[in-house]
Amino acid sequence: MHSTRRRFLQSLAALPLAATALRAIDPVVRPAKPRMTLGVAAYSFRVALDLKKPTMTLFDFIDLAATYPVTAVELTSYYFAETTPAYLAKLKAKCAERKLSISGVPIRSDFCLADGKKLEAELIHVKEWIERAATLGSPTVRIFAGNLPKGTTLETVRKQVVASLQECADAAEKRGVTLVLENHGGITGTPEGLLALVEPIASRGLAVNVDTGNFRTADPYADLAKIIPYGRTVQLKTELFPAGKPTEEADLARLVKMLKDANYDGVVTLEYEAVGAPKTEVPKVLKELKALIG
């Protein structure tokens, strides 16, 4: 861990001043006339796609998505039956056939691991998915930071995570891919916690994935507003979980307005996680979002 941190500091010192200005904390540059489009996440159909007992393949999901008012699909890595070049080529061709772009490839990752060998394996895992995303033509790979391990301090873990993010962001930038760090609880459970990790990164290879259902804070809407300007991708959910209160239905109109007010430019991906049957509920929500986005 110490050697990783040392390499990170050395790499920052070697960067020219112009490069160190390229911080992920800076708001994403938006065009004068931003354009939002709709997408749908494979994770919305996670039960059917579960590789332990699947009743749907990613190819089936792509066919289904083509019947929706979406321009893109998010292909969650958990449901890839293979990661061979041939399989990736078939997925890419299927999306092209159905006139859908691939907006992102979400993966699991944990940069908080205390075991050095496990952390190194995690870095390899992320870099492998960067390569797969590039092969698929996906512009982003969604990542997690992880949770604070017992027996360590937040300051120590943040340093390790920043070093890991820098290394992976550099690899992503070289391949024309952006890693998007999600507000996925743990050490990213607050806007401040999330931005503390991306602020030091000197690379265009890192930005933020705004998950509208993941802040378990007193005012999720207010906290989402703090990170939306830095979002390269958005996963929109139909529920919010304010701290100390019951689960509430998300105000989709309010969320879309927040995105518009921040000039968000890109795909708004529906990641449906509520209890209703996705084949019934997903098209209903997408119809509503289509009307709101315009």
C-alpha positions as CSV (number, residue, x, y, z in Angstrom):
1,M,0.0,0.0,0.0
2,H,2.8,2.4,0.9
3,S,4.6,1.7,-2.4
4,T,1.4,2.3,-4.3
5,R,0.9,5.7,-2.5
6,R,4.5,6.6,-3.2
7,R,4.2,5.9,-6.9
8,F,1.0,8.0,-7.0
9,L,2.7,11.0,-5.4
10,Q,5.7,10.6,-7.7
11,S,3.4,10.5,-10.7
12,L,1.6,13.7,-9.7
13,A,4.9,15.5,-9.2
14,A,6.0,14.5,-12.7
15,L,2.9,16.0,-14.3
16,P,3.1,19.4,-16.0
17,L,1.0,22.2,-14.5
18,A,-1.5,22.1,-17.4
19,A,-2.2,18.5,-16.7
20,T,-2.7,18.9,-13.0
21,A,-5.4,21.4,-13.8
22,L,-7.5,18.6,-15.3
23,R,-9.2,17.7,-12.1
24,A,-12.4,15.5,-12.0
25,I,-13.7,17.9,-9.4
26,D,-14.1,20.6,-12.0
27,P,-17.7,20.6,-13.3
28,V,-18.1,18.7,-16.6
29,V,-18.0,21.1,-19.5
30,R,-21.5,21.2,-21.0
31,P,-22.4,22.3,-24.5
32,A,-24.4,25.5,-25.0
33,K,-27.4,23.3,-26.0
34,P,-27.2,20.1,-23.9
35,R,-29.1,17.1,-25.1
36,M,-30.5,14.5,-22.8
37,T,-31.5,11.1,-24.1
38,L,-32.9,8.0,-22.4
39,G,-31.3,4.6,-21.7
40,V,-32.1,1.5,-19.7
41,A,-29.8,-0.5,-17.5
42,A,-29.6,-4.3,-17.7
43,Y,-29.6,-4.3,-13.9
44,S,-33.3,-3.4,-14.1
45,F,-33.8,-7.0,-15.1
46,R,-31.3,-8.5,-12.7
47,V,-33.5,-11.4,-11.6
48,A,-34.0,-12.7,-15.1
49,L,-30.4,-12.0,-16.1
50,D,-28.9,-13.7,-13.0
51,L,-26.3,-16.1,-14.4
52,K,-27.1,-18.7,-11.7
53,K,-30.5,-19.3,-13.2
54,P,-31.1,-17.0,-16.1
55,T,-34.3,-16.7,-18.0
56,M,-32.9,-13.8,-20.2
57,T,-29.6,-13.1,-21.9
58,L,-28.0,-9.8,-22.5
59,F,-29.0,-10.3,-26.2
60,D,-32.6,-10.7,-25.1
61,F,-32.3,-7.6,-23.0
62,I,-31.0,-5.6,-26.0
63,D,-34.0,-6.8,-28.1
64,L,-36.4,-5.8,-25.4
65,A,-34.7,-2.4,-25.0
66,A,-35.1,-1.8,-28.7
67,T,-38.9,-1.7,-28.1
68,Y,-38.5,1.2,-25.6
69,P,-38.1,4.9,-26.3
70,V,-34.3,4.7,-25.5
71,T,-31.2,5.4,-27.5
72,A,-28.8,3.4,-25.3
73,V,-28.4,0.4,-23.1
74,E,-26.2,0.0,-20.0
75,L,-24.7,-3.5,-20.0
76,T,-24.0,-4.5,-16.4
77,S,-20.9,-6.6,-16.2
78,Y,-22.5,-9.1,-13.8
79,Y,-24.6,-10.6,-16.6
80,F,-21.9,-11.2,-19.2
81,A,-22.0,-14.9,-19.9
82,E,-18.4,-14.6,-21.3
83,T,-15.8,-12.0,-21.7
84,T,-14.2,-13.4,-24.8
85,P,-13.4,-11.2,-27.8
86,A,-16.0,-13.1,-29.8
87,Y,-18.7,-12.6,-27.2
88,L,-18.0,-8.9,-26.9
89,A,-18.1,-8.5,-30.7
90,K,-21.5,-10.2,-30.8
91,L,-22.8,-7.9,-28.1
92,K,-21.5,-4.8,-30.0
93,A,-23.0,-6.1,-33.3
94,K,-26.3,-6.8,-31.6
95,C,-26.6,-3.2,-30.3
96,A,-25.6,-1.8,-33.7
97,E,-28.3,-4.0,-35.3
98,R,-30.9,-2.7,-32.9
99,K,-29.6,0.9,-33.3
100,L,-28.7,1.2,-29.7
101,S,-25.5,2.7,-28.3
102,I,-23.8,1.2,-25.2
103,S,-23.7,4.0,-22.7
104,G,-21.7,2.2,-20.0
105,V,-20.5,-1.0,-18.4
106,P,-21.1,-1.0,-14.7
107,I,-18.7,-3.2,-12.7
108,R,-18.0,-3.9,-9.0
109,S,-14.8,-2.6,-7.5
110,D,-13.3,-2.0,-4.1
111,F,-10.2,0.2,-3.6
112,C,-10.5,0.1,0.2
113,L,-9.0,-3.4,0.6
114,A,-6.4,-3.7,3.3
115,D,-4.7,-6.7,1.7
116,G,-2.1,-5.4,-0.8
117,K,-2.4,-8.5,-3.1
118,K,-6.2,-8.2,-3.1
119,L,-6.0,-4.5,-4.0
120,E,-3.6,-5.3,-6.8
121,A,-6.0,-7.9,-8.2
122,E,-8.8,-5.3,-8.0
123,L,-6.7,-2.8,-10.0
124,I,-6.2,-5.5,-12.6
125,H,-9.9,-6.3,-12.7
126,V,-10.8,-2.6,-13.4
127,K,-8.2,-2.3,-16.1
128,E,-9.5,-5.5,-17.8
129,W,-12.9,-4.0,-17.9
130,I,-11.5,-0.7,-19.3
131,E,-10.2,-2.8,-22.2
132,R,-13.5,-4.6,-22.6
133,A,-15.4,-1.3,-22.6
134,A,-13.1,0.1,-25.3
135,T,-13.7,-3.0,-27.4
136,L,-17.5,-2.6,-27.0
137,G,-17.3,1.1,-27.8
138,S,-18.6,2.0,-24.4
139,P,-17.5,5.4,-23.3
140,T,-17.7,4.7,-19.6
141,V,-17.1,2.1,-16.9
142,R,-19.0,2.6,-13.6
143,I,-17.0,1.8,-10.5
144,F,-17.3,1.8,-6.7
145,A,-14.9,3.0,-4.1
146,G,-15.6,0.5,-1.3
147,N,-16.2,0.6,2.4
148,L,-14.0,1.6,5.3
149,P,-12.3,-1.5,6.7
150,K,-12.3,-2.1,10.5
151,G,-9.1,-1.0,12.2
152,T,-8.1,1.8,9.9
153,T,-8.8,5.5,9.5
154,L,-10.8,7.3,6.8
155,E,-7.7,9.5,6.0
156,T,-5.5,6.4,5.4
157,V,-8.1,4.7,3.2
158,R,-8.8,7.8,1.2
159,K,-5.2,8.1,0.3
160,Q,-5.1,4.5,-0.9
161,V,-8.3,5.0,-2.9
162,V,-7.0,8.2,-4.5
163,A,-3.8,6.5,-5.6
164,S,-5.8,3.6,-7.0
165,L,-8.2,5.9,-8.9
166,Q,-5.3,7.8,-10.3
167,E,-3.7,4.7,-11.7
168,C,-6.9,3.4,-13.2
169,A,-8.0,6.8,-14.5
170,D,-4.7,7.1,-16.4
171,A,-5.3,3.6,-17.9
172,A,-8.8,4.6,-18.9
173,E,-7.8,7.9,-20.5
174,K,-5.3,6.2,-22.7
175,R,-8.1,4.0,-24.0
176,G,-10.6,6.8,-24.5
177,V,-12.8,5.5,-21.7
178,T,-14.0,7.4,-18.6
179,L,-14.3,5.7,-15.2
180,V,-17.4,7.1,-13.4
181,L,-17.3,6.8,-9.6
182,E,-20.7,6.2,-8.1
183,N,-22.2,7.6,-4.9
184,H,-22.6,4.0,-3.7
185,G,-22.5,4.4,0.1
186,G,-19.5,3.5,2.1
187,I,-16.8,6.2,1.8
188,T,-18.9,7.8,-1.0
189,G,-22.1,8.0,1.1
190,T,-22.1,11.8,1.1
191,P,-21.3,14.4,-1.6
192,E,-18.3,15.5,0.4
193,G,-17.0,11.9,0.7
194,L,-17.4,11.3,-3.0
195,L,-15.8,14.6,-4.1
196,A,-12.9,14.1,-1.7
197,L,-11.9,11.1,-3.8
198,V,-12.1,12.7,-7.2
199,E,-10.7,16.1,-6.3
200,P,-7.0,15.1,-6.4
201,I,-7.2,13.1,-9.7
202,A,-5.3,14.7,-12.5
203,S,-6.9,12.9,-15.4
204,R,-9.8,13.1,-17.9
205,G,-10.3,9.4,-17.2
206,L,-12.4,9.9,-14.1
207,A,-15.8,11.6,-13.5
208,V,-18.9,10.9,-11.4
209,N,-21.8,8.6,-11.9
210,V,-24.9,10.2,-10.3
211,D,-27.1,7.5,-8.8
212,T,-30.3,9.2,-7.7
213,G,-31.3,6.5,-5.3
214,N,-28.1,6.1,-3.3
215,F,-27.9,8.9,-0.8
216,R,-29.3,7.8,2.5
217,T,-29.0,11.4,3.9
218,A,-31.4,13.8,5.4
219,D,-32.0,15.6,2.1
220,P,-31.1,13.4,-0.9
221,Y,-32.3,16.0,-3.4
222,A,-30.0,18.6,-2.0
223,D,-27.1,16.2,-1.9
224,L,-27.7,15.1,-5.5
225,A,-27.7,18.7,-6.6
226,K,-24.1,19.0,-5.3
227,I,-22.8,16.2,-7.5
228,I,-24.8,16.5,-10.6
229,P,-22.5,19.2,-12.1
230,Y,-19.7,16.7,-12.0
231,G,-21.7,13.8,-13.5
232,R,-20.7,12.2,-16.7
233,T,-23.4,9.6,-16.4
234,V,-26.7,9.3,-14.5
235,Q,-28.6,6.3,-13.2
236,L,-32.1,7.3,-12.3
237,K,-34.1,5.3,-9.9
238,T,-37.8,5.5,-8.9
239,E,-37.2,5.6,-5.2
240,L,-35.4,7.7,-2.6
241,F,-34.3,6.7,0.9
242,P,-34.0,9.8,3.2
243,A,-32.3,9.1,6.5
244,G,-34.7,8.2,9.3
245,K,-37.8,8.3,7.0
246,P,-39.7,5.7,5.0
247,T,-38.8,5.0,1.4
248,E,-40.4,7.5,-0.8
249,E,-41.3,7.6,-4.5
250,A,-38.9,9.7,-6.4
251,D,-40.2,12.9,-7.9
252,L,-39.1,12.3,-11.5
253,A,-40.1,15.7,-12.7
254,R,-37.9,17.3,-10.0
255,L,-35.0,15.1,-10.8
256,V,-35.2,15.8,-14.5
257,K,-35.4,19.5,-13.8
258,M,-32.3,19.3,-11.6
259,L,-30.5,17.7,-14.5
260,K,-31.7,20.3,-16.9
261,D,-30.8,23.2,-14.6
262,A,-27.2,21.8,-14.5
263,N,-27.2,21.5,-18.3
264,Y,-26.6,17.7,-18.0
265,D,-25.7,16.4,-21.5
266,G,-25.9,12.7,-22.0
267,V,-27.8,9.6,-21.3
268,V,-30.2,9.3,-18.4
269,T,-30.3,5.6,-17.7
270,L,-33.3,4.1,-15.9
271,E,-32.1,1.6,-13.3
272,Y,-35.3,0.1,-12.0
273,E,-35.0,-1.4,-8.5
274,A,-38.6,-1.2,-7.1
275,V,-40.7,-4.2,-6.3
276,G,-42.9,-4.1,-9.4
277,A,-42.3,-6.5,-12.3
278,P,-39.7,-4.8,-14.5
279,K,-41.3,-5.9,-17.8
280,T,-44.5,-4.0,-16.7
281,E,-43.0,-1.1,-14.8
282,V,-39.9,-0.2,-16.9
283,P,-41.9,0.9,-20.0
284,K,-44.2,3.0,-17.9
285,V,-41.4,4.8,-16.2
286,L,-39.6,5.3,-19.5
287,K,-42.7,6.8,-21.1
288,E,-43.0,9.3,-18.2
289,L,-39.3,10.2,-18.4
290,K,-39.5,10.6,-22.2
291,A,-42.3,13.2,-21.7
292,L,-40.3,15.0,-19.0
293,I,-37.1,15.1,-21.0
294,G,-38.8,16.1,-24.2
